[in-house]
Amino acid sequence: MLDWLRKLFSGGTCTFCKRKTNEKRRYLNDKGKPIAVCTYCIEYAERRAYRRKR
Ligand SMILES: [Zn+2]
């Protein structure tokens, strides 16, 4: 059930553009779900006020 989550972080595709990327940051969306954001979409995530996950 959580396979897509694991794939998200180990495989490395951006939540927004679906591009494969090695350089990505983890954010929490407005529902508190962890998402991966590539360098191209970080600005978008910041604008949406997604919280940075540590
Ligand atoms: Zn992206």
mmCIF file of the protein (N, C-alpha, C, O) and its ligand, coordinates in Angstrom:
data_MODEL
# 
_entry.id   MODEL 
# 
loop_
_entity.id 
_entity.type 
_entity.pdbx_number_of_molecules 
1 polymer     1 
2 non-polymer 1 
# 
_entity_poly.entity_id                      1 
_entity_poly.type                           'polypeptide(L)' 
_entity_poly.nstd_linkage                   no 
_entity_poly.nstd_monomer                   no 
_entity_poly.pdbx_seq_one_letter_code       MLDWLRKLFSGGTCTFCKRKTNEKRRYLNDKGKPIAVCTYCIEYAERRAYRRKR 
_entity_poly.pdbx_seq_one_letter_code_can   MLDWLRKLFSGGTCTFCKRKTNEKRRYLNDKGKPIAVCTYCIEYAERRAYRRKR 
_entity_poly.pdbx_strand_id                 A 
# 
loop_
_entity_poly_seq.entity_id 
_entity_poly_seq.num 
_entity_poly_seq.mon_id 
_entity_poly_seq.hetero 
1 1  MET n 
1 2  LEU n 
1 3  ASP n 
1 4  TRP n 
1 5  LEU n 
1 6  ARG n 
1 7  LYS n 
1 8  LEU n 
1 9  PHE n 
1 10 SER n 
1 11 GLY n 
1 12 GLY n 
1 13 THR n 
1 14 CYS n 
1 15 THR n 
1 16 PHE n 
1 17 CYS n 
1 18 LYS n 
1 19 ARG n 
1 20 LYS n 
1 21 THR n 
1 22 ASN n 
1 23 GLU n 
1 24 LYS n 
1 25 ARG n 
1 26 ARG n 
1 27 TYR n 
1 28 LEU n 
1 29 ASN n 
1 30 ASP n 
1 31 LYS n 
1 32 GLY n 
1 33 LYS n 
1 34 PRO n 
1 35 ILE n 
1 36 ALA n 
1 37 VAL n 
1 38 CYS n 
1 39 THR n 
1 40 TYR n 
1 41 CYS n 
1 42 ILE n 
1 43 GLU n 
1 44 TYR n 
1 45 ALA n 
1 46 GLU n 
1 47 ARG n 
1 48 ARG n 
1 49 ALA n 
1 50 TYR n 
1 51 ARG n 
1 52 ARG n 
1 53 LYS n 
1 54 ARG n 
# 
loop_
_struct_asym.id 
_struct_asym.entity_id 
A 1 
B 2 
# 
loop_
_chem_comp.id 
_chem_comp.type 
_chem_comp.mon_nstd_flag 
ALA 'L-peptide linking' y 
ARG 'L-peptide linking' y 
ASN 'L-peptide linking' y 
ASP 'L-peptide linking' y 
CYS 'L-peptide linking' y 
GLU 'L-peptide linking' y 
GLY 'peptide linking'   y 
ILE 'L-peptide linking' y 
LEU 'L-peptide linking' y 
LYS 'L-peptide linking' y 
MET 'L-peptide linking' y 
PHE 'L-peptide linking' y 
PRO 'L-peptide linking' y 
SER 'L-peptide linking' y 
THR 'L-peptide linking' y 
TRP 'L-peptide linking' y 
TYR 'L-peptide linking' y 
VAL 'L-peptide linking' y 
ZN  non-polymer         . 
# 
_pdbx_entity_nonpoly.entity_id   2 
_pdbx_entity_nonpoly.name        ? 
_pdbx_entity_nonpoly.comp_id     ZN 
# 
_pdbx_nonpoly_scheme.asym_id         B 
_pdbx_nonpoly_scheme.entity_id       2 
_pdbx_nonpoly_scheme.mon_id          ZN 
_pdbx_nonpoly_scheme.ndb_seq_num     1 
_pdbx_nonpoly_scheme.pdb_seq_num     101 
_pdbx_nonpoly_scheme.auth_seq_num    101 
_pdbx_nonpoly_scheme.pdb_mon_id      ZN 
_pdbx_nonpoly_scheme.auth_mon_id     ZN 
_pdbx_nonpoly_scheme.pdb_strand_id   A 
_pdbx_nonpoly_scheme.pdb_ins_code    . 
# 
loop_
_atom_site.group_PDB 
_atom_site.id 
_atom_site.type_symbol 
_atom_site.label_atom_id 
_atom_site.label_alt_id 
_atom_site.label_comp_id 
_atom_site.label_asym_id 
_atom_site.label_entity_id 
_atom_site.label_seq_id 
_atom_site.pdbx_PDB_ins_code 
_atom_site.Cartn_x 
_atom_site.Cartn_y 
_atom_site.Cartn_z 
_atom_site.occupancy 
_atom_site.B_iso_or_equiv 
_atom_site.pdbx_formal_charge 
_atom_site.auth_seq_id 
_atom_site.auth_comp_id 
_atom_site.auth_asym_id 
_atom_site.auth_atom_id 
_atom_site.pdbx_PDB_model_num 
ATOM   1   N  N  . MET A 1 1  ? 0.828  -1.206 0.000   1.00 0.00 ? 1   MET A N  1 
ATOM   2   C  CA . MET A 1 1  ? 0.000  0.000  0.000   1.00 0.00 ? 1   MET A CA 1 
ATOM   3   C  C  . MET A 1 1  ? 0.862  1.256  0.000   1.00 0.00 ? 1   MET A C  1 
ATOM   4   O  O  . MET A 1 1  ? 0.544  2.246  -0.659  1.00 0.00 ? 1   MET A O  1 
ATOM   5   N  N  . LEU A 1 2  ? 1.964  1.197  0.755   1.00 0.00 ? 2   LEU A N  1 
ATOM   6   C  CA . LEU A 1 2  ? 2.844  2.351  0.796   1.00 0.00 ? 2   LEU A CA 1 
ATOM   7   C  C  . LEU A 1 2  ? 3.965  2.246  -0.233  1.00 0.00 ? 2   LEU A C  1 
ATOM   8   O  O  . LEU A 1 2  ? 4.982  2.934  -0.143  1.00 0.00 ? 2   LEU A O  1 
ATOM   9   N  N  . ASP A 1 3  ? 3.757  1.378  -1.200  1.00 0.00 ? 3   ASP A N  1 
ATOM   10  C  CA . ASP A 1 3  ? 4.792  1.169  -2.210  1.00 0.00 ? 3   ASP A CA 1 
ATOM   11  C  C  . ASP A 1 3  ? 5.086  2.432  -2.997  1.00 0.00 ? 3   ASP A C  1 
ATOM   12  O  O  . ASP A 1 3  ? 6.239  2.733  -3.305  1.00 0.00 ? 3   ASP A O  1 
ATOM   13  N  N  . TRP A 1 4  ? 4.039  3.160  -3.315  1.00 0.00 ? 4   TRP A N  1 
ATOM   14  C  CA . TRP A 1 4  ? 4.242  4.375  -4.108  1.00 0.00 ? 4   TRP A CA 1 
ATOM   15  C  C  . TRP A 1 4  ? 5.058  5.400  -3.338  1.00 0.00 ? 4   TRP A C  1 
ATOM   16  O  O  . TRP A 1 4  ? 5.798  6.193  -3.920  1.00 0.00 ? 4   TRP A O  1 
ATOM   17  N  N  . LEU A 1 5  ? 4.909  5.369  -2.012  1.00 0.00 ? 5   LEU A N  1 
ATOM   18  C  CA . LEU A 1 5  ? 5.682  6.284  -1.183  1.00 0.00 ? 5   LEU A CA 1 
ATOM   19  C  C  . LEU A 1 5  ? 7.160  5.913  -1.226  1.00 0.00 ? 5   LEU A C  1 
ATOM   20  O  O  . LEU A 1 5  ? 8.037  6.761  -1.389  1.00 0.00 ? 5   LEU A O  1 
ATOM   21  N  N  . ARG A 1 6  ? 7.396  4.628  -1.075  1.00 0.00 ? 6   ARG A N  1 
ATOM   22  C  CA . ARG A 1 6  ? 8.779  4.165  -1.072  1.00 0.00 ? 6   ARG A CA 1 
ATOM   23  C  C  . ARG A 1 6  ? 9.416  4.451  -2.433  1.00 0.00 ? 6   ARG A C  1 
ATOM   24  O  O  . ARG A 1 6  ? 10.568 4.874  -2.531  1.00 0.00 ? 6   ARG A O  1 
ATOM   25  N  N  . LYS A 1 7  ? 8.622  4.205  -3.474  1.00 0.00 ? 7   LYS A N  1 
ATOM   26  C  CA . LYS A 1 7  ? 9.126  4.439  -4.816  1.00 0.00 ? 7   LYS A CA 1 
ATOM   27  C  C  . LYS A 1 7  ? 9.436  5.915  -5.012  1.00 0.00 ? 7   LYS A C  1 
ATOM   28  O  O  . LYS A 1 7  ? 10.390 6.299  -5.688  1.00 0.00 ? 7   LYS A O  1 
ATOM   29  N  N  . LEU A 1 8  ? 8.594  6.717  -4.395  1.00 0.00 ? 8   LEU A N  1 
ATOM   30  C  CA . LEU A 1 8  ? 8.742  8.161  -4.531  1.00 0.00 ? 8   LEU A CA 1 
ATOM   31  C  C  . LEU A 1 8  ? 10.098 8.620  -4.018  1.00 0.00 ? 8   LEU A C  1 
ATOM   32  O  O  . LEU A 1 8  ? 10.734 9.484  -4.621  1.00 0.00 ? 8   LEU A O  1 
ATOM   33  N  N  . PHE A 1 9  ? 10.535 8.050  -2.921  1.00 0.00 ? 9   PHE A N  1 
ATOM   34  C  CA . PHE A 1 9  ? 11.758 8.539  -2.311  1.00 0.00 ? 9   PHE A CA 1 
ATOM   35  C  C  . PHE A 1 9  ? 12.995 7.775  -2.745  1.00 0.00 ? 9   PHE A C  1 
ATOM   36  O  O  . PHE A 1 9  ? 14.091 8.334  -2.782  1.00 0.00 ? 9   PHE A O  1 
ATOM   37  N  N  . SER A 1 10 ? 12.828 6.508  -3.071  1.00 0.00 ? 10  SER A N  1 
ATOM   38  C  CA . SER A 1 10 ? 14.001 5.746  -3.482  1.00 0.00 ? 10  SER A CA 1 
ATOM   39  C  C  . SER A 1 10 ? 14.250 5.907  -4.975  1.00 0.00 ? 10  SER A C  1 
ATOM   40  O  O  . SER A 1 10 ? 15.386 6.105  -5.405  1.00 0.00 ? 10  SER A O  1 
ATOM   41  N  N  . GLY A 1 11 ? 13.188 5.821  -5.760  1.00 0.00 ? 11  GLY A N  1 
ATOM   42  C  CA . GLY A 1 11 ? 13.336 5.953  -7.199  1.00 0.00 ? 11  GLY A CA 1 
ATOM   43  C  C  . GLY A 1 11 ? 13.630 7.385  -7.593  1.00 0.00 ? 11  GLY A C  1 
ATOM   44  O  O  . GLY A 1 11 ? 14.540 7.650  -8.380  1.00 0.00 ? 11  GLY A O  1 
ATOM   45  N  N  . GLY A 1 12 ? 12.862 8.298  -7.048  1.00 0.00 ? 12  GLY A N  1 
ATOM   46  C  CA . GLY A 1 12 ? 13.168 9.690  -7.276  1.00 0.00 ? 12  GLY A CA 1 
ATOM   47  C  C  . GLY A 1 12 ? 12.444 10.314 -8.439  1.00 0.00 ? 12  GLY A C  1 
ATOM   48  O  O  . GLY A 1 12 ? 13.071 10.701 -9.425  1.00 0.00 ? 12  GLY A O  1 
ATOM   49  N  N  . THR A 1 13 ? 11.117 10.421 -8.343  1.00 0.00 ? 13  THR A N  1 
ATOM   50  C  CA . THR A 1 13 ? 10.393 11.212 -9.332  1.00 0.00 ? 13  THR A CA 1 
ATOM   51  C  C  . THR A 1 13 ? 9.712  12.364 -8.609  1.00 0.00 ? 13  THR A C  1 
ATOM   52  O  O  . THR A 1 13 ? 9.223  12.237 -7.486  1.00 0.00 ? 13  THR A O  1 
ATOM   53  N  N  . CYS A 1 14 ? 9.704  13.476 -9.295  1.00 0.00 ? 14  CYS A N  1 
ATOM   54  C  CA . CYS A 1 14 ? 9.125  14.673 -8.705  1.00 0.00 ? 14  CYS A CA 1 
ATOM   55  C  C  . CYS A 1 14 ? 7.607  14.562 -8.679  1.00 0.00 ? 14  CYS A C  1 
ATOM   56  O  O  . CYS A 1 14 ? 6.994  14.084 -9.634  1.00 0.00 ? 14  CYS A O  1 
ATOM   57  N  N  . THR A 1 15 ? 7.012  15.004 -7.587  1.00 0.00 ? 15  THR A N  1 
ATOM   58  C  CA . THR A 1 15 ? 5.560  14.928 -7.451  1.00 0.00 ? 15  THR A CA 1 
ATOM   59  C  C  . THR A 1 15 ? 4.848  15.810 -8.478  1.00 0.00 ? 15  THR A C  1 
ATOM   60  O  O  . THR A 1 15 ? 3.761  15.473 -8.947  1.00 0.00 ? 15  THR A O  1 
ATOM   61  N  N  . PHE A 1 16 ? 5.460  16.929 -8.818  1.00 0.00 ? 16  PHE A N  1 
ATOM   62  C  CA . PHE A 1 16 ? 4.776  17.884 -9.688  1.00 0.00 ? 16  PHE A CA 1 
ATOM   63  C  C  . PHE A 1 16 ? 4.987  17.578 -11.166 1.00 0.00 ? 16  PHE A C  1 
ATOM   64  O  O  . PHE A 1 16 ? 4.018  17.484 -11.919 1.00 0.00 ? 16  PHE A O  1 
ATOM   65  N  N  . CYS A 1 17 ? 6.240  17.420 -11.592 1.00 0.00 ? 17  CYS A N  1 
ATOM   66  C  CA . CYS A 1 17 ? 6.506  17.282 -13.024 1.00 0.00 ? 17  CYS A CA 1 
ATOM   67  C  C  . CYS A 1 17 ? 6.762  15.833 -13.411 1.00 0.00 ? 17  CYS A C  1 
ATOM   68  O  O  . CYS A 1 17 ? 6.890  15.524 -14.596 1.00 0.00 ? 17  CYS A O  1 
ATOM   69  N  N  . LYS A 1 18 ? 6.841  14.936 -12.424 1.00 0.00 ? 18  LYS A N  1 
ATOM   70  C  CA . LYS A 1 18 ? 7.034  13.505 -12.675 1.00 0.00 ? 18  LYS A CA 1 
ATOM   71  C  C  . LYS A 1 18 ? 8.381  13.176 -13.320 1.00 0.00 ? 18  LYS A C  1 
ATOM   72  O  O  . LYS A 1 18 ? 8.600  12.061 -13.794 1.00 0.00 ? 18  LYS A O  1 
ATOM   73  N  N  . ARG A 1 19 ? 9.267  14.155 -13.327 1.00 0.00 ? 19  ARG A N  1 
ATOM   74  C  CA . ARG A 1 19 ? 10.586 13.890 -13.879 1.00 0.00 ? 19  ARG A CA 1 
ATOM   75  C  C  . ARG A 1 19 ? 11.421 13.089 -12.905 1.00 0.00 ? 19  ARG A C  1 
ATOM   76  O  O  . ARG A 1 19 ? 11.297 13.236 -11.690 1.00 0.00 ? 19  ARG A O  1 
ATOM   77  N  N  . LYS A 1 20 ? 12.251 12.261 -13.439 1.00 0.00 ? 20  LYS A N  1 
ATOM   78  C  CA . LYS A 1 20 ? 13.171 11.538 -12.580 1.00 0.00 ? 20  LYS A CA 1 
ATOM   79  C  C  . LYS A 1 20 ? 14.305 12.472 -12.180 1.00 0.00 ? 20  LYS A C  1 
ATOM   80  O  O  . LYS A 1 20 ? 14.889 13.164 -13.015 1.00 0.00 ? 20  LYS A O  1 
ATOM   81  N  N  . THR A 1 21 ? 14.595 12.476 -10.909 1.00 0.00 ? 21  THR A N  1 
ATOM   82  C  CA . THR A 1 21 ? 15.650 13.363 -10.448 1.00 0.00 ? 21  THR A CA 1 
ATOM   83  C  C  . THR A 1 21 ? 16.347 12.787 -9.229  1.00 0.00 ? 21  THR A C  1 
ATOM   84  O  O  . THR A 1 21 ? 15.728 12.142 -8.383  1.00 0.00 ? 21  THR A O  1 
ATOM   85  N  N  . ASN A 1 22 ? 17.631 13.030 -9.157  1.00 0.00 ? 22  ASN A N  1 
ATOM   86  C  CA . ASN A 1 22 ? 18.374 12.613 -7.978  1.00 0.00 ? 22  ASN A CA 1 
ATOM   87  C  C  . ASN A 1 22 ? 18.394 13.714 -6.931  1.00 0.00 ? 22  ASN A C  1 
ATOM   88  O  O  . ASN A 1 22 ? 18.498 13.461 -5.731  1.00 0.00 ? 22  ASN A O  1 
ATOM   89  N  N  . GLU A 1 23 ? 18.292 14.946 -7.420  1.00 0.00 ? 23  GLU A N  1 
ATOM   90  C  CA . GLU A 1 23 ? 18.305 16.080 -6.502  1.00 0.00 ? 23  GLU A CA 1 
ATOM   91  C  C  . GLU A 1 23 ? 16.880 16.505 -6.220  1.00 0.00 ? 23  GLU A C  1 
ATOM   92  O  O  . GLU A 1 23 ? 16.222 17.146 -7.039  1.00 0.00 ? 23  GLU A O  1 
ATOM   93  N  N  . LYS A 1 24 ? 16.427 16.133 -5.047  1.00 0.00 ? 24  LYS A N  1 
ATOM   94  C  CA . LYS A 1 24 ? 15.068 16.526 -4.696  1.00 0.00 ? 24  LYS A CA 1 
ATOM   95  C  C  . LYS A 1 24 ? 14.972 16.805 -3.206  1.00 0.00 ? 24  LYS A C  1 
ATOM   96  O  O  . LYS A 1 24 ? 15.782 16.330 -2.410  1.00 0.00 ? 24  LYS A O  1 
ATOM   97  N  N  . ARG A 1 25 ? 13.986 17.570 -2.858  1.00 0.00 ? 25  ARG A N  1 
ATOM   98  C  CA . ARG A 1 25 ? 13.750 17.865 -1.450  1.00 0.00 ? 25  ARG A CA 1 
ATOM   99  C  C  . ARG A 1 25 ? 12.431 17.254 -1.034  1.00 0.00 ? 25  ARG A C  1 
ATOM   100 O  O  . ARG A 1 25 ? 11.552 16.997 -1.857  1.00 0.00 ? 25  ARG A O  1 
ATOM   101 N  N  . ARG A 1 26 ? 12.317 17.032 0.242   1.00 0.00 ? 26  ARG A N  1 
ATOM   102 C  CA . ARG A 1 26 ? 11.068 16.505 0.777   1.00 0.00 ? 26  ARG A CA 1 
ATOM   103 C  C  . ARG A 1 26 ? 10.250 17.636 1.377   1.00 0.00 ? 26  ARG A C  1 
ATOM   104 O  O  . ARG A 1 26 ? 10.743 18.455 2.153   1.00 0.00 ? 26  ARG A O  1 
ATOM   105 N  N  . TYR A 1 27 ? 9.013  17.649 0.998   1.00 0.00 ? 27  TYR A N  1 
ATOM   106 C  CA . TYR A 1 27 ? 8.091  18.619 1.560   1.00 0.00 ? 27  TYR A CA 1 
ATOM   107 C  C  . TYR A 1 27 ? 6.867  17.889 2.081   1.00 0.00 ? 27  TYR A C  1 
ATOM   108 O  O  . TYR A 1 27 ? 6.628  16.723 1.766   1.00 0.00 ? 27  TYR A O  1 
ATOM   109 N  N  . LEU A 1 28 ? 6.101  18.610 2.886   1.00 0.00 ? 28  LEU A N  1 
ATOM   110 C  CA . LEU A 1 28 ? 4.808  18.091 3.308   1.00 0.00 ? 28  LEU A CA 1 
ATOM   111 C  C  . LEU A 1 28 ? 3.735  18.932 2.632   1.00 0.00 ? 28  LEU A C  1 
ATOM   112 O  O  . LEU A 1 28 ? 3.765  20.161 2.704   1.00 0.00 ? 28  LEU A O  1 
ATOM   113 N  N  . ASN A 1 29 ? 2.805  18.283 1.987   1.00 0.00 ? 29  ASN A N  1 
ATOM   114 C  CA . ASN A 1 29 ? 1.751  19.067 1.337   1.00 0.00 ? 29  ASN A CA 1 
ATOM   115 C  C  . ASN A 1 29 ? 0.687  19.505 2.349   1.00 0.00 ? 29  ASN A C  1 
ATOM   116 O  O  . ASN A 1 29 ? 0.808  19.261 3.549   1.00 0.00 ? 29  ASN A O  1 
ATOM   117 N  N  . ASP A 1 30 ? -0.342 20.149 1.834   1.00 0.00 ? 30  ASP A N  1 
ATOM   118 C  CA . ASP A 1 30 ? -1.342 20.722 2.753   1.00 0.00 ? 30  ASP A CA 1 
ATOM   119 C  C  . ASP A 1 30 ? -2.098 19.660 3.529   1.00 0.00 ? 30  ASP A C  1 
ATOM   120 O  O  . ASP A 1 30 ? -2.763 19.965 4.519   1.00 0.00 ? 30  ASP A O  1 
ATOM   121 N  N  . LYS A 1 31 ? -2.001 18.412 3.084   1.00 0.00 ? 31  LYS A N  1 
ATOM   122 C  CA . LYS A 1 31 ? -2.652 17.328 3.814   1.00 0.00 ? 31  LYS A CA 1 
ATOM   123 C  C  . LYS A 1 31 ? -1.684 16.599 4.730   1.00 0.00 ? 31  LYS A C  1 
ATOM   124 O  O  . LYS A 1 31 ? -2.042 15.610 5.370   1.00 0.00 ? 31  LYS A O  1 
ATOM   125 N  N  . GLY A 1 32 ? -0.454 17.098 4.786   1.00 0.00 ? 32  GLY A N  1 
ATOM   126 C  CA . GLY A 1 32 ? 0.536  16.505 5.657   1.00 0.00 ? 32  GLY A CA 1 
ATOM   127 C  C  . GLY A 1 32 ? 1.216  15.287 5.082   1.00 0.00 ? 32  GLY A C  1 
ATOM   128 O  O  . GLY A 1 32 ? 1.903  14.551 5.790   1.00 0.00 ? 32  GLY A O  1 
ATOM   129 N  N  . LYS A 1 33 ? 1.021  15.073 3.778   1.00 0.00 ? 33  LYS A N  1 
ATOM   130 C  CA . LYS A 1 33 ? 1.666  13.943 3.134   1.00 0.00 ? 33  LYS A CA 1 
ATOM   131 C  C  . LYS A 1 33 ? 3.031  14.356 2.599   1.00 0.00 ? 33  LYS A C  1 
ATOM   132 O  O  . LYS A 1 33 ? 3.189  15.438 2.035   1.00 0.00 ? 33  LYS A O  1 
ATOM   133 N  N  . PRO A 1 34 ? 4.015  13.475 2.786   1.00 0.00 ? 34  PRO A N  1 
ATOM   134 C  CA . PRO A 1 34 ? 5.345  13.789 2.281   1.00 0.00 ? 34  PRO A CA 1 
ATOM   135 C  C  . PRO A 1 34 ? 5.393  13.691 0.762   1.00 0.00 ? 34  PRO A C  1 
ATOM   136 O  O  . PRO A 1 34 ? 4.879  12.737 0.177   1.00 0.00 ? 34  PRO A O  1 
ATOM   137 N  N  . ILE A 1 35 ? 6.002  14.664 0.141   1.00 0.00 ? 35  ILE A N  1 
ATOM   138 C  CA . ILE A 1 35 ? 6.150  14.654 -1.305  1.00 0.00 ? 35  ILE A CA 1 
ATOM   139 C  C  . ILE A 1 35 ? 7.587  14.970 -1.669  1.00 0.00 ? 35  ILE A C  1 
ATOM   140 O  O  . ILE A 1 35 ? 8.307  15.606 -0.899  1.00 0.00 ? 35  ILE A O  1 
ATOM   141 N  N  . ALA A 1 36 ? 8.000  14.526 -2.837  1.00 0.00 ? 36  ALA A N  1 
ATOM   142 C  CA . ALA A 1 36 ? 9.343  14.815 -3.330  1.00 0.00 ? 36  ALA A CA 1 
ATOM   143 C  C  . ALA A 1 36 ? 9.254  15.913 -4.383  1.00 0.00 ? 36  ALA A C  1 
ATOM   144 O  O  . ALA A 1 36 ? 8.405  15.871 -5.274  1.00 0.00 ? 36  ALA A O  1 
ATOM   145 N  N  . VAL A 1 37 ? 10.134 16.887 -4.267  1.00 0.00 ? 37  VAL A N  1 
ATOM   146 C  CA . VAL A 1 37 ? 10.117 18.013 -5.199  1.00 0.00 ? 37  VAL A CA 1 
ATOM   147 C  C  . VAL A 1 37 ? 11.495 18.188 -5.804  1.00 0.00 ? 37  VAL A C  1 
ATOM   148 O  O  . VAL A 1 37 ? 12.491 18.276 -5.085  1.00 0.00 ? 37  VAL A O  1 
ATOM   149 N  N  . CYS A 1 38 ? 11.553 18.239 -7.126  1.00 0.00 ? 38  CYS A N  1 
ATOM   150 C  CA . CYS A 1 38 ? 12.833 18.416 -7.796  1.00 0.00 ? 38  CYS A CA 1 
ATOM   151 C  C  . CYS A 1 38 ? 13.247 19.884 -7.748  1.00 0.00 ? 38  CYS A C  1 
ATOM   152 O  O  . CYS A 1 38 ? 12.483 20.750 -7.321  1.00 0.00 ? 38  CYS A O  1 
ATOM   153 N  N  . THR A 1 39 ? 14.467 20.139 -8.192  1.00 0.00 ? 39  THR A N  1 
ATOM   154 C  CA . THR A 1 39 ? 14.999 21.499 -8.095  1.00 0.00 ? 39  THR A CA 1 
ATOM   155 C  C  . THR A 1 39 ? 14.203 22.483 -8.937  1.00 0.00 ? 39  THR A C  1 
ATOM   156 O  O  . THR A 1 39 ? 14.144 23.671 -8.619  1.00 0.00 ? 39  THR A O  1 
ATOM   157 N  N  . TYR A 1 40 ? 13.588 21.991 -10.017 1.00 0.00 ? 40  TYR A N  1 
ATOM   158 C  CA . TYR A 1 40 ? 12.816 22.879 -10.884 1.00 0.00 ? 40  TYR A CA 1 
ATOM   159 C  C  . TYR A 1 40 ? 11.507 23.315 -10.218 1.00 0.00 ? 40  TYR A C  1 
ATOM   160 O  O  . TYR A 1 40 ? 11.004 24.408 -10.480 1.00 0.00 ? 40  TYR A O  1 
ATOM   161 N  N  . CYS A 1 41 ? 10.971 22.466 -9.370  1.00 0.00 ? 41  CYS A N  1 
ATOM   162 C  CA . CYS A 1 41 ? 9.650  22.721 -8.809  1.00 0.00 ? 41  CYS A CA 1 
ATOM   163 C  C  . CYS A 1 41 ? 9.695  23.223 -7.363  1.00 0.00 ? 41  CYS A C  1 
ATOM   164 O  O  . CYS A 1 41 ? 8.652  23.419 -6.739  1.00 0.00 ? 41  CYS A O  1 
ATOM   165 N  N  . ILE A 1 42 ? 10.897 23.430 -6.836  1.00 0.00 ? 42  ILE A N  1 
ATOM   166 C  CA . ILE A 1 42 ? 11.017 23.914 -5.458  1.00 0.00 ? 42  ILE A CA 1 
ATOM   167 C  C  . ILE A 1 42 ? 10.321 25.263 -5.300  1.00 0.00 ? 42  ILE A C  1 
ATOM   168 O  O  . ILE A 1 42 ? 9.633  25.525 -4.313  1.00 0.00 ? 42  ILE A O  1 
ATOM   169 N  N  . GLU A 1 43 ? 10.530 26.116 -6.321  1.00 0.00 ? 43  GLU A N  1 
ATOM   170 C  CA . GLU A 1 43 ? 9.916  27.442 -6.265  1.00 0.00 ? 43  GLU A CA 1 
ATOM   171 C  C  . GLU A 1 43 ? 8.403  27.324 -6.171  1.00 0.00 ? 43  GLU A C  1 
ATOM   172 O  O  . GLU A 1 43 ? 7.751  28.053 -5.422  1.00 0.00 ? 43  GLU A O  1 
ATOM   173 N  N  . TYR A 1 44 ? 7.862  26.402 -6.937  1.00 0.00 ? 44  TYR A N  1 
ATOM   174 C  CA . TYR A 1 44 ? 6.417  26.158 -6.934  1.00 0.00 ? 44  TYR A CA 1 
ATOM   175 C  C  . TYR A 1 44 ? 5.953  25.680 -5.562  1.00 0.00 ? 44  TYR A C  1 
ATOM   176 O  O  . TYR A 1 44 ? 4.924  26.122 -5.052  1.00 0.00 ? 44  TYR A O  1 
ATOM   177 N  N  . ALA A 1 45 ? 6.723  24.779 -4.979  1.00 0.00 ? 45  ALA A N  1 
ATOM   178 C  CA . ALA A 1 45 ? 6.367  24.260 -3.663  1.00 0.00 ? 45  ALA A CA 1 
ATOM   179 C  C  . ALA A 1 45 ? 6.425  25.364 -2.610  1.00 0.00 ? 45  ALA A C  1 
ATOM   180 O  O  . ALA A 1 45 ? 5.582  25.430 -1.716  1.00 0.00 ? 45  ALA A O  1 
ATOM   181 N  N  . GLU A 1 46 ? 7.422  26.220 -2.728  1.00 0.00 ? 46  GLU A N  1 
ATOM   182 C  CA . GLU A 1 46 ? 7.539  27.331 -1.780  1.00 0.00 ? 46  GLU A CA 1 
ATOM   183 C  C  . GLU A 1 46 ? 6.344  28.269 -1.904  1.00 0.00 ? 46  GLU A C  1 
ATOM   184 O  O  . GLU A 1 46 ? 5.824  28.772 -0.908  1.00 0.00 ? 46  GLU A O  1 
ATOM   185 N  N  . ARG A 1 47 ? 5.920  28.493 -3.141  1.00 0.00 ? 47  ARG A N  1 
ATOM   186 C  CA . ARG A 1 47 ? 4.799  29.397 -3.367  1.00 0.00 ? 47  ARG A CA 1 
ATOM   187 C  C  . ARG A 1 47 ? 3.508  28.822 -2.810  1.00 0.00 ? 47  ARG A C  1 
ATOM   188 O  O  . ARG A 1 47 ? 2.630  29.551 -2.348  1.00 0.00 ? 47  ARG A O  1 
ATOM   189 N  N  . ARG A 1 48 ? 3.412  27.476 -2.865  1.00 0.00 ? 48  ARG A N  1 
ATOM   190 C  CA . ARG A 1 48 ? 2.231  26.835 -2.304  1.00 0.00 ? 48  ARG A CA 1 
ATOM   191 C  C  . ARG A 1 48 ? 2.316  26.718 -0.790  1.00 0.00 ? 48  ARG A C  1 
ATOM   192 O  O  . ARG A 1 48 ? 1.410  26.192 -0.144  1.00 0.00 ? 48  ARG A O  1 
ATOM   193 N  N  . ALA A 1 49 ? 3.418  27.216 -0.230  1.00 0.00 ? 49  ALA A N  1 
ATOM   194 C  CA . ALA A 1 49 ? 3.642  27.225 1.223   1.00 0.00 ? 49  ALA A CA 1 
ATOM   195 C  C  . ALA A 1 49 ? 3.718  25.820 1.789   1.00 0.00 ? 49  ALA A C  1 
ATOM   196 O  O  . ALA A 1 49 ? 3.304  25.565 2.920   1.00 0.00 ? 49  ALA A O  1 
ATOM   197 N  N  . TYR A 1 50 ? 4.254  24.913 0.986   1.00 0.00 ? 50  TYR A N  1 
ATOM   198 C  CA . TYR A 1 50 ? 4.505  23.580 1.517   1.00 0.00 ? 50  TYR A CA 1 
ATOM   199 C  C  . TYR A 1 50 ? 5.645  23.641 2.514   1.00 0.00 ? 50  TYR A C  1 
ATOM   200 O  O  . TYR A 1 50 ? 6.623  24.368 2.342   1.00 0.00 ? 50  TYR A O  1 
ATOM   201 N  N  . ARG A 1 51 ? 5.482  22.858 3.552   1.00 0.00 ? 51  ARG A N  1 
ATOM   202 C  CA . ARG A 1 51 ? 6.503  22.874 4.589   1.00 0.00 ? 51  ARG A CA 1 
ATOM   203 C  C  . ARG A 1 51 ? 7.657  21.967 4.227   1.00 0.00 ? 51  ARG A C  1 
ATOM   204 O  O  . ARG A 1 51 ? 7.463  20.872 3.700   1.00 0.00 ? 51  ARG A O  1 
ATOM   205 N  N  . ARG A 1 52 ? 8.848  22.428 4.511   1.00 0.00 ? 52  ARG A N  1 
ATOM   206 C  CA . ARG A 1 52 ? 10.048 21.652 4.281   1.00 0.00 ? 52  ARG A CA 1 
ATOM   207 C  C  . ARG A 1 52 ? 10.131 20.545 5.320   1.00 0.00 ? 52  ARG A C  1 
ATOM   208 O  O  . ARG A 1 52 ? 9.953  20.780 6.515   1.00 0.00 ? 52  ARG A O  1 
ATOM   209 N  N  . LYS A 1 53 ? 10.406 19.332 4.844   1.00 0.00 ? 53  LYS A N  1 
ATOM   210 C  CA . LYS A 1 53 ? 10.548 18.219 5.779   1.00 0.00 ? 53  LYS A CA 1 
ATOM   211 C  C  . LYS A 1 53 ? 12.016 17.956 6.050   1.00 0.00 ? 53  LYS A C  1 
ATOM   212 O  O  . LYS A 1 53 ? 12.845 18.009 5.142   1.00 0.00 ? 53  LYS A O  1 
ATOM   213 N  N  . ARG A 1 54 ? 12.332 17.673 7.295   1.00 0.00 ? 54  ARG A N  1 
ATOM   214 C  CA . ARG A 1 54 ? 13.716 17.400 7.656   1.00 0.00 ? 54  ARG A CA 1 
ATOM   215 C  C  . ARG A 1 54 ? 13.917 15.925 7.904   1.00 0.00 ? 54  ARG A C  1 
ATOM   216 O  O  . ARG A 1 54 ? 15.027 15.498 8.222   1.00 0.00 ? 54  ARG A O  1 
HETATM 217 ZN ZN . ZN  B 2 .  ? 9.651  18.760 -10.634 1.00 0.00 2 101 ZN  A ZN 1 
# 
